[in-house]
Amino acid sequence: DDSKALTEEKRSSLFAAMQADERVHTTTTVISARELSAQMTRPEKVSLNAISFDACFRLIEGYLDKGVNVTEVYVDTVGDPGRYTAVLSKRFPGVKCVAEAKADAKYPVVSAASIAAK
């Protein structure tokens, strides 16, 4: 379900359960408001979508660099879902990439990622 609909207490409880489960591994990337502002207001502006794509790429590449056999990637879309899926698929050939609006309400793995991010 959409993690935004959960209370902070419920999200915290679910995150604790995720951390206690040895099958679950999480990695998050923090992008500060200062960094967002700096990138979006510099002369060669960087869009929020581009910043989000880059963060997603770095997370996936981090797992690949560790030797994790990444076979599928599911993300909540930023912008056009078809374009995001195409960009991910081009960057990570051989990996099934799915980008959809409201993915955290459709795919439990995206729900879990959303809980970890909050």
Beta strands, then each sheet from edge to edge (+ up, - down):
strand 1: 72-76
strand 2: 96-100
sheet 1: 1+ 2+
end
